[in-house]
Amino acid sequence: MMRPIEEDGMVQIADAETDHRFGSSPYARELKDLLDKGAVILDKPRGPTSHQVVGWLRSVLEVEKAGHHGTLDPNTTGVLPVALGSAVRVLDLSLPEGKEYIAIMHLHREPPLEHIEGVLRDFTGDIYQMVPVRSAVKRGLRQRRIGYIKLLEKEGNDLLLLIGCESGTYIRTLIYDMGEVLGVGANMSELRRTRSGRTGEDKAVTLQDVKDAWETYKETGDEVRLREVIRPMEELLSHLPRVLIKDSSVDAICHGAQLSMPGICGMDGEIKAGDMVVIETLKGEGVAVGKALLGSAQMRSMKKGNAVQTERVLMEPGTYPKAWKVSGE
């Protein structure tokens, strides 16, 4: 089976075919494998903590392990990616990705509109924040980047804001600080996360959606709804550049070997040396995550040498047949 790799910015550097007898498309995994290498993009409700929500999900899906990234406070709703089983090992790779929120900023007094617009501009870009007292992070001053703050609506002393920011930004602190600069004081009355990395609320499902899908599967054996709420773990890595490899190289990478040029058949066209990349099979399966030793241009021009330093293996050895030799064999 040949995978067309000259799409979505992919550059083909060698012809290759993949054997359908080994591995599978992430979207065609057996359900037991999907439950171990899957993710649920939850629309967290108001009330429970992120930890409580993950515990409930683990219980419903009858999995031993589940984890989340980008903790939401109990009163905050919105996008909460939850990884299942061995997929938890990729969670921290998504942490640096930006976030987007809709927040209600309540002003204690009403300043002129032009002052509000000026402060929103002033707080766009690099800012400094003091970590709140009630935080799992060590208290101190740190820098965060605010990509945009848009005033969507104003009603009396309430401002509806759309905020795009670096991961780890404290929105409550941001709103308080803007109120101080305005000279009127402000607090955050509501907060919803609308995007985590490249995952938006349009892909999020509710806890009830998950429960209904699981019960349907248990009662009828129909997996369709369950597969709609459980996504392959590879979607959590969609922000990383990809390097596609031949079937013959897969098992060596699963044993931690560096990826050399003869094993590569395609890649994203904008890779720079030092970038973190995801190594994939021609079926789209995540094999490992590693650091690019060469940029895309060098990979296209070279025939020998190592191209990616494997740093985290995602696939179990033996999934694809061994096609390499140990010294002395």
Secondary structure, DSSP 8 states (H G I E B T S, - for coil): -----SSTTEEE-S-----TTS---GGG--HHHHHHSEEEEEEE-SSS-HHHHHHHHHHHHT-S-EEESS---TT-EEEEEEEEGGGGGGHHHHTTS-EEEEEEEEESS---HHHHHHHHHHTSEEEEEE--SS-SS--SEEEEEEEEEEEEEEETTEEEEEEEE-TT--HHHHHHHHHHHHTS-EEEEEEEEEEETTEEGGG-B-HHHHHHHHHHHHHH---HHHHHHSEEGGGGGTTS-EEEE-HHHHHHHHTT--EEGGGEEEEETT--TT-EEEEE-TT--EEEEEEESS-HHHHHH-SSSEEEEEEEE-S-TTSS------TT-
